[in-house]
Amino acid sequence: MKIKNIFFVLFLIVPLLLIYSCSKKETSHGSSKKVSQKYHCPMHPTYISDKPGDCPICGMKLVPMEEKPIAVQPSKKKTIYRSSMSPNEISDKPGKDSMGMEMVPYEVEENNSASKVEGLSSVTISEEKQQLIGVKTAIVKKQKLIFDIRASGRVAHDPELYNAIIEYQQTIARRKELALENSSQEQEFIQQADSLLDSSTLRLKHLGLSDSQIAELSKSTETFTNLILVGKPGGTVWVYAQIYMSEIGLVKPGQIMEVTSVALPGKKFHGEIKAVDTYLDSESRTLRVRAEVSNPEGLLKPDMYVDAVIHVDFGEKIAVPEEAVIDTGTRQIVFVKKGQGVYEPREIQVGHSAEGYYEVISGLSVGEEVVTSANFLIDSESKLKSAIQGMSGEHKHGK
C-alpha cells in the first residue's frame, strides 16, 4: 500500500512540476524580449540615449520614452556626431568641430519618409511632447479679408489747381467761340487755342485730376471751387492723402476713405476716392489720393491735417494665420498636421496680408490643419532630420 501511495503522489506532482518549468521558461523568454528604457530630449526628439542625463544640444533634462509594444518592429538607429556649441554642425564620424571641441555622439532614428520641401523632413511628435513645447494648430479656411491702409492727409486748399481749372475753362470757351466763327482767317487762332487746351489738360492731369473729372470742368466751376478752396457747412471737401509705393496697386477710385482729426475728437467723416495721382512725390516717394468727403457741419477746414484710412476689400480668400507662415526671404513654409503626431513641411505661396492673415495663393487647401505655435522648434527638428537623412560618405568638419 505504501508503494502505491508513493506512485500516486508522484503521478500528481510530476505534471505540476513540468507545467511550472514551462511557465518559468516562457516568463524568462518574455523578459529577454523586454525593451530597455530609453531617454530623449523633449526639445530635440531625435536625440535618444540609453541613460538618463542632459541633452548635449540644449542642456535640458532627458525624459523617459514611452515603452513600445514587443510586437512593434524597432526603428533602425544610427549614431551620428554633433557639435555641442554649433547644433547645425554634424558628422557621421567622430572628431572635432570647427571650434576644436570633441563632437558628441548620439543615436537617431532613421526615417526614410521623403519630403517635397528641400532641406526639410516630416517629423513625428508624441502628444506629450506637443504639450511640452506648446504646439497649436489652426484650420485653413476661406474668409473675407479687408486690409486698412493708413495715411496722413490734409483738407485741400489748392489755389494752384483752382487757377489751372479757370485757365482750362477759359480756353474751352474761347475755342468754342472760334469754332462758331468758322472763318479761314481764324484757323491760326484755332490751332493756337487747341495747343493751349492740350497744355491746360496736361497740367490738370499733372495736378491729379482724372479724365472724367477734367471732362466735368466744361459744365460748371462751382463744385470744384467749393472742393478745393472752401469748407462751408452742408457741402463736401477734398482730402488729399499720401500713400506709399507699396500700396499704390491697392488703391482705386470708388473705394471708401474714413477721415479723423485730433482737432475733432470722436468725429468720423466718410468719403469716396475720386482720383489717384499719376506722379510720385520726388521727395517723399508717395502718391497722392484724392477723396470727396462729406462735411455737413463745416468742421473740416481747408489745410487741416487729418488721418485717413482706406478700406481695401480683397473678398473671400483661402487664408492662414500669419504666425503659421515661416518666411525665409526666398520661400514661405508651413507645417501641416497629417495625423498621429506627424507634421509635414509644405512650401506655399502667399498674397496679401490682412487682419493677421495671409492670403494663400497655392500650396494649401481648405480644411487642412497648420501649426501656428512652436513651428520654429518643429522647423529646427525638421532641418536636423533632413540633414541626417542626407548624410552619406565623408562629411567635412573642423580639425
GUBAFI-417616 format. One record per residue (C-alpha): residue number from 1; residue in one letter; x, y, z. Coordinates in steps of 0.5 Angstrom, whole numbers, plus 500, padded with zeros to 3 digits. Example, Ala and Ser with C-alpha at 12.3 -4.5 7.8 and 13.67 -1.06 7.14 Angstrom:
    k  r  east  north   up
    1  A   525    491  516
    2  S   527    498  514
//
This chain:
    k  r  east  north   up
    1  M   500    500  500
    2  K   506    505  502
    3  I   509    504  495
    4  K   502    505  491
    5  N   501    511  495
    6  I   508    514  493
    7  F   507    513  486
    8  F   500    516  487
    9  V   504    522  490
   10  L   509    522  484
   11  F   503    522  479
   12  L   500    528  482
   13  I   507    532  483
   14  V   511    531  476
   15  P   506    534  472
   16  L   505    540  476
   17  L   513    541  476
   18  L   513    541  469
   19  I   508    546  468
   20  Y   512    551  473
   21  S   518    549  469
   22  C   515    551  462
   23  S   512    557  465
   24  K   518    560  468
   25  K   522    559  461
   26  E   516    563  458
   27  T   517    568  463
   28  S   524    568  462
   29  H   524    568  455
   30  G   519    574  455
   31  S   523    578  460
   32  S   529    578  455
   33  K   525    581  450
   34  K   523    587  454
   35  V   525    593  451
   36  S   530    597  455
   37  Q   529    604  458
   38  K   530    610  453
   39  Y   531    617  454
   40  H   530    623  450
   41  C   530    631  450
   42  P   523    634  449
   43  M   526    640  445
   44  H   530    635  440
   45  P   526    629  440
   46  T   531    625  435
   47  Y   536    625  441
   48  I   536    618  444
   49  S   540    616  450
   50  D   540    609  454
   51  K   542    613  460
   52  P   538    619  464
   53  G   542    626  464
   54  D   542    632  460
   55  C   541    634  452
   56  P   548    635  449
   57  I   545    640  445
   58  C   541    645  449
   59  G   542    642  456
   60  M   535    640  458
   61  K   534    634  462
   62  L   532    628  459
   63  V   526    625  460
   64  P   524    617  459
   65  M   521    615  453
   66  E   514    611  452
   67  E   516    604  452
   68  K   514    601  445
   69  P   510    594  445
   70  I   514    588  444
   71  A   510    586  437
   72  V   513    593  434
   73  Q   519    593  430
   74  P   524    597  433
   75  S   526    603  429
   76  K   533    603  425
   77  K   538    607  429
   78  K   544    611  427
   79  T   550    614  431
   80  I   552    621  429
   81  Y   556    626  432
   82  R   554    634  433
   83  S   558    640  436
   84  S   555    642  443
   85  M   557    649  441
   86  S   554    649  434
   87  P   548    645  433
   88  N   548    645  426
   89  E   555    642  425
   90  I   554    635  425
   91  S   558    629  422
   92  D   557    621  421
   93  K   564    620  424
   94  P   568    622  431
   95  G   572    628  431
   96  K   573    636  433
   97  D   568    641  431
   98  S   570    648  428
   99  M   572    651  435
  100  G   576    645  436
  101  M   572    641  441
  102  E   570    634  441
  103  M   564    632  438
  104  V   558    629  442
  105  P   556    622  440
  106  Y   548    620  440
  107  E   543    616  437
  108  V   538    618  432
  109  E   532    614  429
  110  E   533    614  421
  111  N   527    616  418
  112  N   526    614  410
  113  S   520    619  409
  114  A   521    623  403
  115  S   519    631  404
  116  K   518    635  398
  117  V   521    641  401
  118  E   528    641  400
  119  G   532    641  407
  120  L   526    639  411
  121  S   523    633  413
  122  S   517    631  416
  123  V   517    630  424
  124  T   513    626  429
  125  I   512    629  436
  126  S   508    625  441
  127  E   502    628  445
  128  E   507    629  451
  129  K   512    633  447
  130  Q   507    637  443
  131  Q   504    639  450
  132  L   511    641  453
  133  I   513    645  447
  134  G   506    648  446
  135  V   504    646  439
  136  K   498    650  437
  137  T   494    649  430
  138  A   489    652  426
  139  I   485    650  420
  140  V   486    653  413
  141  K   479    656  411
  142  K   476    662  407
  143  Q   475    668  410
  144  K   473    676  408
  145  L   480    680  408
  146  I   480    687  409
  147  F   486    691  409
  148  D   487    698  412
  149  I   491    703  409
  150  R   493    709  414
  151  A   496    715  411
  152  S   497    722  413
  153  G   493    728  410
  154  R   490    735  409
  155  V   484    738  407
  156  A   485    741  401
  157  H   486    748  400
  158  D   489    749  393
  159  P   490    756  389
  160  E   494    753  384
  161  L   489    748  382
  162  Y   484    753  382
  163  N   488    757  377
  164  A   489    751  373
  165  I   482    750  372
  166  I   480    757  371
  167  E   485    757  365
  168  Y   483    751  362
  169  Q   475    753  362
  170  Q   477    760  359
  171  T   481    756  354
  172  I   475    752  352
  173  A   470    758  352
  174  R   475    761  347
  175  R   476    755  343
  176  K   468    754  342
  177  E   468    762  340
  178  L   473    761  335
  179  A   469    755  332
  180  L   463    758  331
  181  E   466    764  327
  182  N   468    759  322
  183  S   473    764  319
  184  S   479    762  315
  185  Q   483    768  318
  186  E   481    765  325
  187  Q   485    758  323
  188  E   491    760  326
  189  F   488    762  333
  190  I   484    756  333
  191  Q   491    752  332
  192  Q   494    756  338
  193  A   487    755  342
  194  D   488    747  341
  195  S   495    748  343
  196  L   494    752  349
  197  L   488    747  351
  198  D   493    741  351
  199  S   497    744  355
  200  S   492    746  360
  201  T   489    739  360
  202  L   496    736  361
  203  R   497    741  367
  204  L   491    739  370
  205  K   493    731  370
  206  H   500    733  373
  207  L   496    736  379
  208  G   492    730  380
  209  L   485    730  376
  210  S   483    724  372
  211  D   480    724  365
  212  S   473    724  368
  213  Q   474    730  373
  214  I   477    734  367
  215  A   471    733  363
  216  E   466    735  368
  217  L   470    742  368
  218  S   467    744  362
  219  K   460    744  365
  220  S   461    748  372
  221  T   466    751  376
  222  E   462    752  383
  223  T   463    745  385
  224  F   471    745  384
  225  T   471    751  387
  226  N   468    749  394
  227  L   472    743  394
  228  I   479    746  393
  229  L   478    753  396
  230  V   472    753  401
  231  G   470    749  407
  232  K   463    751  408
  233  P   457    747  412
  234  G   453    743  408
  235  G   458    741  403
  236  T   464    737  401
  237  V   471    738  401
  238  W   477    734  398
  239  V   482    731  402
  240  Y   489    729  400
  241  A   492    723  403
  242  Q   499    721  402
  243  I   500    713  401
  244  Y   507    709  400
  245  M   509    706  394
  246  S   508    699  396
  247  E   500    701  397
  248  I   499    704  390
  249  G   497    698  387
  250  L   491    697  392
  251  V   488    704  392
  252  K   483    705  386
  253  P   477    711  385
  254  G   471    708  388
  255  Q   474    706  395
  256  I   472    709  402
  257  M   476    713  406
  258  E   475    715  413
  259  V   478    721  416
  260  T   479    723  423
  261  S   483    729  426
  262  V   486    730  433
  263  A   483    737  433
  264  L   476    734  432
  265  P   476    728  438
  266  G   470    723  437
  267  K   469    725  430
  268  K   469    721  424
  269  F   468    723  416
  270  H   467    719  410
  271  G   468    720  403
  272  E   470    717  396
  273  I   476    716  393
  274  K   475    720  386
  275  A   482    720  383
  276  V   490    718  385
  277  D   495    722  382
  278  T   500    719  377
  279  Y   506    722  379
  280  L   510    721  385
  281  D   513    726  390
  282  S   520    726  389
  283  E   522    728  396
  284  S   517    723  400
  285  R   516    718  394
  286  T   509    718  396
  287  L   503    718  392
  288  R   497    723  393
  289  V   490    720  393
  290  R   484    725  393
  291  A   477    723  396
  292  E   471    727  396
  293  V   469    728  404
  294  S   462    730  407
  295  N   463    736  411
  296  P   456    737  414
  297  E   457    742  419
  298  G   463    745  416
  299  L   468    742  421
  300  L   473    740  416
  301  K   477    747  415
  302  P   482    748  409
  303  D   489    746  410
  304  M   487    742  417
  305  Y   491    736  418
  306  V   488    729  418
  307  D   489    722  419
  308  A   486    718  413
  309  V   484    710  413
  310  I   483    707  406
  311  H   479    700  407
  312  V   481    695  402
  313  D   477    689  401
  314  F   480    683  398
  315  G   474    679  398
  316  E   474    672  400
  317  K   480    668  400
  318  I   484    662  403
  319  A   487    664  409
  320  V   492    662  414
  321  P   494    666  421
  322  E   501    670  420
  323  E   504    666  425
  324  A   503    660  422
  325  V   508    662  416
  326  I   516    662  417
  327  D   518    667  412
  328  T   526    665  410
  329  G   526    671  405
  330  T   526    666  399
  331  R   520    662  401
  332  Q   514    661  405
  333  I   514    655  409
  334  V   508    652  414
  335  F   508    645  418
  336  V   501    641  416
  337  K   499    636  421
  338  K   498    630  418
  339  G   495    626  424
  340  Q   498    621  429
  341  G   503    627  431
  342  V   506    627  424
  343  Y   508    634  422
  344  E   510    635  414
  345  P   513    641  412
  346  R   510    645  406
  347  E   512    651  401
  348  I   506    655  400
  349  Q   506    662  396
  350  V   502    668  400
  351  G   499    674  397
  352  H   496    680  401
  353  S   496    680  409
  354  A   490    683  412
  355  E   488    683  420
  356  G   493    678  422
  357  Y   492    673  416
  358  Y   496    671  410
  359  E   492    670  403
  360  V   494    663  401
  361  I   495    663  393
  362  S   498    656  393
  363  G   500    650  397
  364  L   494    649  402
  365  S   487    647  401
  366  V   481    649  406
  367  G   480    644  412
  368  E   488    643  412
  369  E   491    644  419
  370  V   497    648  420
  371  V   502    649  426
  372  T   501    656  429
  373  S   505    656  435
  374  A   512    652  436
  375  N   513    652  429
  376  F   520    654  429
  377  L   522    649  434
  378  I   519    644  429
  379  D   523    647  423
  380  S   529    646  427
  381  E   528    639  428
  382  S   526    638  421
  383  K   532    641  419
  384  L   536    636  423
  385  K   533    630  421
  386  S   533    632  414
  387  A   541    633  415
  388  I   541    626  418
  389  Q   538    623  412
  390  G   542    626  407
  391  M   549    624  410
  392  S   553    620  406
  393  G   560    619  405
  394  E   565    623  409
  395  H   563    630  412
  396  K   568    636  413
  397  H   568    639  420
  398  G   573    643  424
  399  K   580    640  425
//
